[in-house]
Amino acid sequence: MQFGIFSVGDLTVDPTSGSIPTEHEKLKALVTIAKKVEDIGGDVFAVGEHHDSGFVPGSISTLHAFIAAQTERIILSTSIAHITTNDPVKMAEDYATLQHLSGGRADLVLGRGNTGQVYPWFGKDPSKGVELTIENYQLLRRLWDEDVVNWEGNFRTPLQSFTSIPRPLDGVAPFVWHGSIRTPEVAEIAAYYGDGYFANNIFWPKEHYIRLINFYRQRYEHYGHGTPEQAIVGLGGQFFMRKNSQDAIREFRPYFDNAPVYGHGPSLEDFQAQTPLVVGSPQEVIEKTLAFADYFGDYQRQMFLVDHAGLPLKTVLEQLDLLGEILPTLRAEFDARRPAGVPDAPTHANRVAARDAKLASETSPVEPTSPVEPVETVTA
């Protein structure tokens, strides 16, 4: 099981102080958070692409390359990168470059984005979101899997004898997760290619995500990649911890009540009851997180959002220290519960090893067998 932190890079007013970070301060804070994730033993740091005012992550691959130079172990991912409005050729080259510079510590969560105004900024039609997703990912996949690509589609100029550079590290492309909170077609794409499916279940009741995840698992089996239990699933989550649950609730309430994403809506208590958000003690975070597998099945990656709603960097780093304290328990409990046959989370190393093992099995000569006595055929 991989555990990590994701950020949307929002510039939100701290309701307790009235302060708001500058773009420079927020970008530097993201680097600090990523390094802290590695320090506490986390596995993944992810940033979501945004081009709206009030956010800073417009160039994730640049940010992650800077972080890669200052870390050694964590996987650098997206949460999400826009497959709809980015040029697949540029994505193929940017993320293959990041893969090389990070030593294979790069993967992607791809998605459509949740703000329609972004489409025309990049010359795209927001009514074509699903069609863009399908076509652009088909091209991105080919650019990584094929050395020379001839291609023609509906949304960009044709390619003739084109080679995307650099080629993927060790001949294995970055692993791709497809993120969606409401679109079955995205789950279908993930299943078709045998990719991962990331359900960022932070806003809606679990029943909504259970349907999407189960659909993905069924279609994963349909396309011959394995059993439903072997499908690769990632989940989102949110927490705010203090040693005492009452202190956590009292401290987090003004942030919740004023946050642009869910402030002025359901109460904190109602939102906790209906979604994965948990505000309380470390033990409460452990218990609620472990319950996710009861609803969604065994899965491979758990990501948490902790730096949103105007929380100052000092508080975020305190939250990560507390997460570091409970990570060994979460790992041990998930490992103990995981049935045999459920795959590990994808990494570059284990994917290269799997590719090499498959190639070896396909090219190994068949050893001659010792003569044996013929077996009598039994008929009914």
N, C-alpha and C positions, 0 to 999 in steps of 0.2 A: 504494500500500500504506500502510495506517495501522499505526502501532506505538504501543502503550500499556502501561499498568500497571493491574492490577486488585488489589484487596485484599478480603479477607473480614472485615477489622477485628477479628481475634482478639486476645484478651488471654491471651497465653501466657507462661509463665515462661521467662526467659532461663536456659538450663541452665548457662551459664558464670558467671553472677553471682547467680542466684537472685532477681533482681528481676522485677517484673511491672508494666506501666504501669497507671495508673488509667484509668477511663473518660474522664476529662477529658483526660489526657495522650494517649490513643490518638486521640480525635477531633481534637485539635489536630495530632497527627502526620499524620493523613490529609490535612489541609489543607496541611501543609508538603510532603508527598509530591506532592500534586497540582500545587502551584506549581513544584516541582522538575521534574516531568515536562514542564511547559511550557518551563522554562528550558533543558532539554537538547535541545529540539526534538522531543519526543514529540507524539503526536496525540490520545491518548485517556487519560482517567483514569476508572476504573470501580470501584464498590463493590458488594459483594454484601449483600443484605438478610438480616439475622439477628435473631431475637428471643430466642434462647437466652442463658442466662447465659454469660459468657466471650466475648461479642462486643459491639460497640457500634453497628453501623449498622442501627438500627431505623427511621430516618426518612431515607432516602436523598435525597429531593427537597429536604429542608431543608438537609442537608449540602451538596448540590451547588449550591443557590442561594447559600450562603455562599461557596463556592469560585468560582462564576461571577463574583461581585463583585470577586474578587482576581486573575482571569486574563483573558486576552484572546483566546486562540486554541484551546485544547484543547477537544475534545468531552468532555462529561460524560455517562457512561453508567452502567448497572447491570450487576451480574455475580453474581447476577441480582436482578430484582424479582419477587415472588411473584404470578403471575397467578391462583393458586388461592385464596388467602386474603384478598387485598385486594379491596375493592369497586371494580369497573371505573369507576364514576362518579367516585369519588375519585381514582383513578389518572389518568383522562382530564383532570381539572382540575389535579391537582398537576403533571403532566409537561408539560401545555400551558403552565402558568404558568412552569415552569422554562425551557421553550423560549423564551418571550418575554423573560424576564429575562436569559438567556444570549446572546441574539441568534441563536438557532437552533443553539446548540452543545449540543444535548441529544438523546440517543437512548436506547433501552432494550434490554437483553437480558431477556426474560421466561422464567420457568421455574416448575416446580412446587415447588422447594425440596427439600432432602434430609433434613429432619427431620420425621418424622410427627407429633410432639407439637405442632407449631405449628398444625395444622389445628383441633383443638378449642379452642385459645386464641382463635381467631377465629370460632368457631361453625361450623366446617366438618368434614365427614366425610373422614378420610384415605383411605378406600376409594374416594372419588369424585374422585381427583386428575385423571385424564384428562378426565372429564366436565366438571369445573370449569374446566379449562384451555380446553377447546373453547368452552364457553358464555361464559365471561368474556371471552375474547379476541374472540369475535364481537360482543359488546356494546361492548367498548372500541373496536374498529374502527369500528363504526357511530357511536359518540359523537363520534369525530373526523371522520368522513367526511360525516355528515349534520347539517344545522343543527337539525332537529327530529326527535326519535326517539320512536316508539311501540314498546314492546318488552315481551315477557313471556317468562320462562324458568322454570327449575326451582329456581334457587338464590338469587334475591333477589326483592324486590317488583317489580311491573310499573312501567313508566314510561309516562306519557301526556303527549304534546306537550312532551317535555323537551329543553332545550338545554343542553349542557355548556359552561361558561364558564371561562376565555376560549376563544374559538375558536383552532384552531392558527395559528401564525404564518404569514402569507402564504398561508393556506389549505392548507398542506402539513403533515400531522401528523408528529410525531417518527418517525424510522425505527425499525423494530422488528426485532430479532434474536430468534430463539427458541432457547433454550439447553437442551440435553439431553445426557446422557452414556449413556442406555440406552433411550430411549423412541421408537420409530419414529413413533408418532402425533404427536409434537411436530415431527419433521421433515416429516411430511405437512402439518401446519398451515402451517409456514413456506413450503412449496412451493405450497400452494393460494393463499395470499395474495400470493405473489411477494416475501415478506419474506426477511431474512437468516437463516442458520442458524449458530449458534455452538456449536462442539464444544470444550468445555473439556477437552482431552485431556491432563490432568496426572497421572492415576492409572493408566490401563490401557494395554496394548500398542496400537500403532498399528493393528493389524488390526481391532480392535473399532470404532474410529472411521472407518476406511476404509469399512466396510459402511454405517454411518449416513450419512456424507457422500455416498457414491455413491447411496444411496437417495434422499436429498434432491435431488440433482442430477437424477436421472431423473424424479422427480415434478415438479420445477420445469419441465422441458421438457414433460411430459405436460399441465400446466395452461396451456401456451401462453405462458410468460413469456420464453422464449429457449432457447438450447441449454444442455446441462448445464454447459458451460464458462463460461456467463454467469451462473450461479447465484452468489449472494452468500454467501461462507463466511468465518467467523472462527474462529481457533484460540487455545487457551490454551497456556501454556508456563511453565517455571520455570528460573531460572538462579541460580548464585552464582559470581561472577567474582573472580579476582585475577590480577595480571599473570603469576604463575607458577601453573600448575595444581596443583602439590603444595601450595602455600600455600592455595589455595581449598579443596581437599579436607580438609586438616587443620583449617582454621577452621570449615568448615560441618558437619563430621561430628557434633559433639555436638548441634547443632541438629536435624539429620536424625534422629539416633538417639532423641531425646526428644520429637519433635514429635507431638502428639496424632493428626494425620491419617495419618502413616505410620511413626512411631517404633515400635521393638520388632517390626518386621516384616522385610521384605527388607533386605539390606545396601544401603548407599549405592551400591556398585558395581552390584549387580543391578538396583536401581531405575533407575539411569541407563541401563543397557543395554535395559531394557524400556519405558521411558516417555520423554517429551520432557525430563525434568529433565537439565540439564547443569551440572556443577560443574567448573570448570576455567578456562582462559585465555580472553581475549576471542576469539581465533581459533577456539577450540573452540565457543564459543557461536555465532559466525557460521556455522560449517560445519554444526552440527546444525540451526540454524534454517532455513538455506537448503534443507536436505534435506526439510523438511516438504512443500514443493510437489511433490517427487517422489512422495510417498505419497498426498497428498490432492488434488492438482491445484492450479492457480493460485487464489489466494484474496486476500481484500481487507483483512483485519485480523488482526494478530498482537498478542496480549496476553500479558504476563508477570506472574507472581506473585513478588514479591521481599520482602514485608514480613512473612512468616509465621514460624511456628516459634519465636517469641521473639526474633528478630533485633532489636537495638536500632536506634533511628532513625538514629543516626550511621552505622551500617553500611549501612542501607538507602540512605541518601543517597550513600554511596560507591559502592554498586552502580549507582545511577542515573547517577552521573558516568561510570562505565565504559560503561554502555549508551549514553550520549551520544556517546562516542568511536567506537563501532562503528555507530551508526545510519546515517551517510552511506554506509558500505560496504554495509550490508544494503539500504538503499533502492536504491542503484545496481545491485546484483546482482539484486534482484527485478525492477526495471524492465527490465533487459536481458534477463531470461528470459521476461518476460510476453509471450505471443503477442498478435497483433492481435485485437481483438474481445472480449477479457476486460475487463469494465467496471472502472472505478475504484471505490474505496470510496465508499459513499454519504455525502454531506454535505447539509446543508440547502440550500446554494447550488446545488449541481448538480442537486438534485431539483426545486427551484423552476424552474431553467432548463429542465429536461426537460419539466416540466408546461407551461410557457409555450410551448415550441417545439411541443409536441403540439397545444395549443389553436390556435396560429397556423396550423398545417398543416391543421387541420380547418375553419377559418373563412376561409382565404384564397380569394379568387375564382380561378377557373381562367382563366389567361391564354389568349386566343385564339391559335391556332396558325396559322402561315402555310400557305397552300394548298400541297399537295405532290402529286406525281404518284401515281396509284393504284399500289399494289404488286401485281404479279401473284401469285396464289396458286399455291404449288407443292404438288402432290399426289404421293403415292408411286405 
